[in-house]
Each structure stands twice: as C-alpha cells, then as structure tokens.
Amino acid sequence: MNEEGKTCEEPSLKLRTARTLKWNTIDRLASQVLYGVVGVVLANVVSQEDFGLVGALLVFQSFAIIFADSGFGAALLQRKDPTEEDYSTVFWFNFVVSVGIYWILWFGAPLIADIFQGDRRLIPLSKVMFLTFVLNALAIVQTNRLMKRMDVKMIAVSNVVAQITGGGVGVGLALGGFGAWALVWQSVTLAGVKTGILWATGRWHPCCFIKRESLRRVWRIGLSVFSSSMLNTLFLTLYSFVIGAFYSLRSLGVYTQADKWSKMGSASLSQVLTASFVPLLSRVQDVSEDFLRYVRKINRFTGFILFPALIGLAAVGEPLFHTLFGHKWDAAIPLFMILTVRGIPVVLVSLYGNYLLSKGYGKKLFTIEVIKDAAILLAIVITIGSRRVETLVWGQLWASCATYILVVAMTAKAIGYPLWRMVGDLLPFMIASLCMAVVCYLAGEMVDTPILRLCVEVVLGGGFYVVVIWMFRFPELNDALGYLLGRFRRRK
C-alpha cells in the first residue's frame, strides 16, 4: 500500500475500531448490568439445589453449542472476504447439526439424569433447556456478518432487549415459585428474542444449501477452532461435572454461582476484545509492521482494562456478595475471588489465541488447548483428594497461570513479537492494580456496613488506579476516552 493509501485507510480503521469497541462496551456493560440485576433477584429467590440442576444441564449445553458452530464462525471472521456462499453454507451446516444434536440430547435425557445423582427432574428440564443452542445457532451467521463489517450496534441492541425480556420472564416465574424452570425459561426466552431481532433487522437470508467448495474454504481454520474449543469446554465443564457427580447438586449450585459472577468480568472483557480487535487484525495480517504495532497497542490497552477490573472485583468480593445476597451465598465468596483472579490469565490466553488466529495459525490454537487442558487435568488429579471444592478451584488458578507462561512464550515466537515486550506491556498495569487492591483492603477495614464498605473500596480503589495511570502519563487513559467517545487525536 502506498503512503497516500495508508494515510486514507488508517483513520478509517481507527474510526471503525473505535465505534466497534464503543458499541461492544455498551453492549457488555448494559447486558451485564441487566444480567446482574436479574441474577441478584434469582439468587435470592431460587434455591442452591435448583441452581445446581441447571448447572448440570449447562455441562451438556456447552458442548452442544460448540458442535453447532463447529468453529466456522471464527473461520469466517478470519477470512478477509467471505462470499455469500460461504455465509449460507455455514448457516445451513450450523442449523442441521444443531437440530440433530438436539434430538440426540432429547432421547438421552434419562441418561443425563442418571449421571447427576439420578435426579429425574433433569429430564423435562433438559428437553426445554436444550432449545437454546438451536436458537443460538440460527444467530451465528447474522452476528458474524455484523462483526465482520465492524457494525455491531444491532448486536448490542438485540442483546439488551433479550436480556430485559428474558430477565422479566425469569424473575416472574421465580417469584411464582417455579424454581429451576424460571432459570430454564429465562435462557430460552433470551435466545429466542435475540435471534428474532437479528433476523428481523439483518436483511440477510441464506441463498443456497451447503456448498462443498465453501465448506472446504472454512474447514481448515474451522476444524482447528472446533478442536480447541471442544477441548477447552471439556476441561472447563469438567469441574462442574466432577462437583455435580461426586459431591452434591447443592455444592454444584454454590460453584455455579461463584463461576457465573466471576465470569461477568472475564467473559465480558474477552468478548469485547475479540469482537473489537480480531476483525482489525485480520485486515493487517499481511503487513508485519502494522500487525505488530497493533499487537502492542492491544496488549497495553488490555492490561489497562483487565488488571484493575478483575483484581478490583476480587478485592471487593466479600462486601459485594453481602450487599447483594446477605449471607445466603457465603460459601461462594472465596470461590468467586479465586475464579475472578483466574480470569486474568484466561483472558490473556484467549487474546493470544486471537493473535494466532488472525495470522492464520489455526493449528496452534489446538496446541494451546492441549497445554491448557493438560494443566487442568493435572490440577484436578492433585486436588480432588481433598474433597473440598475450594481446593479444586485453587487448582484451576495455578493451572491457568502455568498455561499462560507457556502460551505467551509460544505466541511471541510465532508472531515475531519479543517475549520481554509481551510481558512488559502488561507489568505497569498489573503493579498498579495490585497496589489498588491493597488500598481497597485498607479502606474496607475502616467500615463495617457491607454496602458502605463496597462503595468506599470501589471509589478509593478506582480513584487510586486512575491517579496512578494519570501521574505516569500512560496514553491508554486518553485512548480509552477516545474509544468510548468514538474519536481520536492523530499522534505524530
């Protein structure tokens, strides 16, 4: 590209990235606030055992979602210019596979009940709950097309409207005493409304059935993503399976709550970064200088957001739970704090996987999953003998940290970005966030009331972090404002 073309393209990419990040952030913040409000009501009304019942079903649903997508959604994102035949082929493939898996799980519902303490309530619950992954499969291509164009406004709108509608259904049923059914119908309603909005506004319809040539084009990357996603889900849900099958559904309910609330931070950040930056990186994948320049910016911006968000969330875990739930979920507090910190290496490993995916190194994603899953399996073998769920969760944290060390070295070598810079991009923000956590702890010691303690820790801790970033003149603070406001100042 000539200098003039580069000058014209750069502001356009920056503007589109800014708008994408802005709407993704609005989407995640609004969705998580709504999810949080509904979650607080449900957690105070629905029993721990009912949460355990739904948690058991989520183990199987997670695998069904991966089979329905088969990695082809990520493959379309990685391709520079997917055709209409590519989109249609992926849509029909996802649809056929999702319907087939649904019927398999329908007839397999009694076996699922036998696995989890033989609880027959799981049979009707599963037959309704598994409708969600069929509905979600119908929205994969619609969502993918918007992400590829870096036009995610309608994705945000559909998510927010779906959260409001599904949350209303869930809360209404919970207050009516429907227990686990409230959680199930909340999920089904959310998936149905989101998919309906995307189809009503997307102005796209599949034009053909499955084309062999299109399937071949997305197969190489799709198969690698599918394999890595399958292993990832297998070992992430292994904890829920072990707890539900060998401990109790009540223990699984406690773990499910801790896991759910911890992932409100880590999963949201991971989704925002993926949706905002993978389309950008795929555009510059062939220009090494530009690619590495964006890698550095993304590394630093991720560290600027990730460390204070998750370390801060873990630091305020106790007053947060006491404010929202009283003492009903006290057993989940230490699990929540450990899982929240664990989210840091999890998000970073996911980010590095996106770097590799953008460069076309799909097979290395499978290698990452083998490393990650071997560490998790080893951690389970070492910790399961304690018969304490908290010890299992500590094993998750150490396994994730060990995975990060190996993956960051592999990624740095693959993309040609020095290892010391990969780590060095993050260190200032990690140190500032750890100091922030100390401030939160000291501030909280002065207050006894949970809600007041929560407010004091958030205000003083957050204020401390912003002041430190401002004092050291890190540009990420201004970049964050630029992304949110959708404007940039060009740096010379």
N, C-alpha and C positions, 0 to 999 in steps of 0.2 A: 504494500500500500504506500502511495506517495505521501509526502508531507502534508499536502493540501487535503488529501482524502482522510488522513489520520486526524487532522485538525477538525474536520467536519464530523467525523464519526465519534470522537472522544466525548464531546458534550452530550451527544445523543445517547450514548451508552450510559454515561453518568446520570443523565436525567431519568432514563428508563429504570436504571438500578435504584435510584432514589425513590421513584414512585412505587416500584415493586416492594422495596423494603418498607416504605411508609405504610402501604396497604396490608402487607403481611404482618407488620407490627400491630396495626389497628385490629386486624383480624384476630391475632392471637391474644391480644390484651382483652378485647371485648369478649371473645369466646371464653377465655379463662375466667374472667370476672363472672360471667353468667354461669359457667360451669361450677365455679367456686360457690356462688350463692346457692345454686340448686343443690350442690354437694353438701353444703352445711345443713340445709333443711333435711335432706335424705339421711345424712349421717346421724342426726339427732332423732329421727323417727324410725328408721329401718334398723332391725337388729343386726348384730355382728354375724349371726349364722346366715341370715338372708344375703348379706354381702358375700359370705363365703360360697353360697350356692351359685351366685352369678360369677364370682371369681373362678369357680371351677369351669364354667362354660366358656369363659374368656380364653382358657388354655387352648381349647379346640378351635374357637373362632379365629384366634391369631393365625393359626396355620391355614385355615380356610381362606383368609384374606390374601395370604401370600400366594397360594395356589391359583386363586382367581386372577391375580395380576401377573404372576409368573415373571416379574422383572421387566416386562415390556414397557411399562410406563416410564421407568428410568431410562430404558434404551431409547425411547422417543425423545426424551429430554436431551440425551447426549448427542443425538444426530443433529447435524446442522440444519438440514432442510428435509424433514419428513414429508412424504407425499400424502395425498388424501387416501390412497390405497393403503398406506401404512397405518394411518389412523383407523380406518374402517376394519382392517384385518385384526388389529389389536383389540378393538371394541368387541367384535364378534367372538374372538377367541376367549376374551375375559368372560363374556356372557355365557357361552356354552360351558366353560369349565366351572363357573360359579354355580350354575343350576345343577350340574352333575354332582358337585361336591355336596350341595345342599341335600340332595336326595340320599346320598350315602350317609350323611350325618343324621338325617331323619330316621332311617332304618337302624342306625347304630346308637340311637338314644338310650336304649336299655343298657348297652354295654358301658356307656359313659356313666350312668348311674351306678353300675356295679363297681367301677373304679373308685368312685368317691363315696366310700362308706355305705354303698348300696342304697343311697337316698333316692327313692322313686320320684320325689318331687322334681328331680332334674329332667325327667323325660318330657313332660309337656313344656317346661321352661325352655329346654333346648330347641324344641321344634319351632318355637316362635323366635327365640333369640337369634338363631342362625339365618333368619331372613335378612338381617342387617348386612351381611357380607355380600349377598346377591345385590341388594340395593346400592351398596358402595361400589361394587364392580361396575355398575351401569354409569357411574360418575367419573371413572378413572380417566377416560379419554377427554371428556368435556373439561375436566380440571387441567389435564395435561396441555391441551391446546391453549388455554388461557395463560398458563405458566410459561409456555414456550414463547408466546408473544410478549411476555413480561407485562401482562394486563390482568392483574389479579383482583381488581376491585370487586367483580361479581362473585369471586370465590369467597371473599370476606363477607359480602352481604348474605350469601347463601348460608355460610357457617353461623352467622349471628342469628339470622331468622330461625334456623333449625335449632339452635341452642335454646332460644326463647320458647319455641313450640314444644320441643321435646322435654325441656325442663318443666313447663307447665303441666304436661301430661304426667310426668314422673312424680312431681310434688302432689298433684291432685290425687293420684292413686295411692301414694304413700300415706297421705292424711286420711284416706278412706280405708286404710288397714290392709292394703293388698300386698304388703311386704316385698318379696323378691320380684313379683310381677310388675311393680312400679319401676324397678330398675330395667327390666326387660323391655317394657313398652316405651320407656324413655329412649332407649337405644334405637329401637325400631322406628319410632317417630322421627327422631333426629336424622337418621339415614335417609328416610323417605322424603322428608321435606327438603333436605339439601340437594338430593338428586333431582327432585322435581323442579326446583328453581333453576338449576344449571341447565336442564333440558329445555325449560320454557324460555330461557334468555340466551342460550348459547348459539342459536341459529346454525347448528350443525347437526347433520344426520348421516349415519353410515351409508355409503353408496354401493357397497358390494359385500360379498361374503369373504371368507378367508382366502387371501391370495398367497400362493406358495412363495413367490418372489419377495413379497413384503415380509412374510414370516421369516424368510431366510435373512433379510437385511437386519432385523432386530433380534435375531436369535442369539448371535454371539454375545452381545452385551447383556441381553435379557437373561440368558442362561446363567451367566456369571452372577448377576444381581440376584436372581432367584435362588441360586445355590447358597450365596452368602446370607440372604435374608432368611432362608429356611433354617440354616444353622443358628443364626442369631436368635430367631424366635424360639427354636427348640431349647436353647440353653437359657434364655430369659424366662420362658414359661416353665422351665424345669423346677424352679423354686416353688412356684405355685402348685405344680403337680406333687412335688415331694411333701410340701406342707399339708395340702389337702388330703393326700392319700395316706400319709404316715403319721400326721399329727392330729388335726381335727379341723372341721369346717369353721369353727369359731376362730382358731388360730389363723386360718387362711383369710377369714374376714378382716382380722386385725392387720395382717400383712398387706392385703389388698388395699385397705385404706391408706396405710403408710406409703405404699408404692404409688397409688393414684395421686396423692397430694404432692409427693416429691417430683413426680413426672410433670406436674403442671408447669414447673420451671424448666427442667431439662428438655422435655419433649417439645415444648413451645419454642425454645431457643433453637433447637436442632431443625425444626420445621421452617422457622423464619430464615435461617441461614441457607438451608437447602433451596427453598423456593426463590430466594433473592439472588443468590450468588452462582448457583450451578448454571443457569442459562447464560449468565455473563461470562463465566469461564469457558463455556463451550464455544463462545464466539471468538475467543482469543487463543484457543488451544494450539493453533499452529504458529503463533508468534511468541517465541520463548521469552523475549524480554518483557512483553506486555503481560504474559501469563504470570511470571514470577513477581512482577510489580504488583499485580492484583492479589497474588497469594500473600504478600507481605501486608498489604492493607487489610485483607480479610482476617489474617492471623491476629493482628493488633486489635482490630475492631471487635473480633470475637472475644479476645481476652478482656477488653474493656467492659464488655457487657456480661460475659459468662461468670467470671470470678466473683464480682460483687453480688450478682443476682443469686447464685447458688450458695456461696459461703454465707451471705447475709440471710438467706432463707433458712439455712440450717441453724444459724445463730439465734434466730427468733422462734425456733420450733416450739419450745415449751409454752411461752405466752400465747403464741398463735393458736395452738390446739386448745389451751384452756379458755381462750376467748371465744372460740368457735363452738367447742363441744363440751365445755365443762371438764369433767373428769371421766367421761364415758370411754374415751379412746386413749387413756394414759399409756396403755401398753404399746400403742403405736408410735409414741413420741420418739423414743430412741431409734426405732427402725426408720422413721421419717428422716431424722437428722443424718443417719449414716447413708441412706439411699440418696438424699439430696446432694451430699458431697460426692458420692459416687457418680452423680450425673456429670460432673466436670470432665473426667477422662472419657466418659461415654460420648458426650457431645464432641469432644476434640477428635476422637477416633472416627466418628461419623463425618466430621468435617474433612479429615484427611482422606477418607474414602471418596468424598466428592471430588477432591483434587485428582485422585487417580481416575475416577470415572470420567471427568472432564477431559483428561488426556487420552482416554481410550484404553486404560489399563484395567479392563473389567476383571481379568483373571486374578489380579492382585487382591480384589475385594474378597474373593473366596479364601485366599491365603490369610487375610486379616481375620476372617471369621473362624478359621481353623485355630489361629493363635488365641483369639478371644475365648472360644469355646473350650479349648484345652485348659486354659487358666480357670474358667468357671467350674469345669468338671473336677479338676484337682482340688479347688476350694471346697466343693461340696463333699468330696471324699474325706477331706481333712476335718471338716467342721460338723458333719451330720451326726457324729457320735456323741456330741454334747447334748442332743435332744432339746436345744434351746434355739428358737427362731432367730434371736438376736445374734447368736454366733454364726448362723448361716449367712446373715446379712453382712456381718463384718467380712466374711469370706468373699462376698460379692465385691466389696470395696477394694480389697487387696488384689483380687483378680483383675479388676478394671485398671488399676494403677500399673500392674505388671504388663498388661496388654498395651497400654499407652506407650510405655518405654520402648517396646519392640516395634510398634506401628509407626511412631514418629520417626524412628531411625530408617525404617523401610521406605516411608513416604518421601523423606528428604532426599534419599538416594535416587528414587525413581523419577522425581520431578526436577532434580538438579538444584535444589534449594538447600544451602548448608544447614546441617543439624543444629549447630550452635545458634543460628538465626531463628530456626523454627521454635526452639525453646526460649531464646532471648526475647522474641516478640511478645511472649506471654508473661515473663517474670515480673516486670514492673507492676502489672495489674494484679498478679497473684499476691505479691508482697503487700500492696496497698489494701487488698481485700482482707488479708489475714489481720492486719492492724485494725481494720474496720470491725472485724469480729471481736477483737479484744475490747474496743470501745463499746460495742453493743453489750458485752458481758458486764463490764464495769458499770455502765449506765443502768442495766437491768437490776443490779444488786441494790440500787437505791430505792426501788419501787416494788410494792407487793401486789397491787391490783393488776390482774392479767392484762386487761385492755390498756391501762395506762402504761404498764411496762412495755407492751408491744409498741405503742406509739412512740415512747421515749427512745427505745432501741432503734426503731426504723428511722426516726428523724435525726438523731445524733449520729448513728452509724452511716446513714446515707449522706448526710451533710459532710461528715469527715472524709468520706471517699471522694466526693466531688471537689472538695477543697484541695485535697492532695493532688488530684489529677490537674486541677487548675494551676496550682503552685508550680508543678513541674512542666507546665505548658505542653502537655500531651495533646496532639492535634485531634485525637479521637473524640474529645468532648465537643469540639466545633463540628466535626464530621457527623456526629450523632444528631445534633440540631439540624444540620443540613439535610440529612436523610429524612428526618421526621417532617421537616418543613418543605421538602422537595426542591431545595435549591442548593446551589454550590457556588463557592467562590473559586475561580481557577487559580491554582498556585503556580507561580513561576518557578 
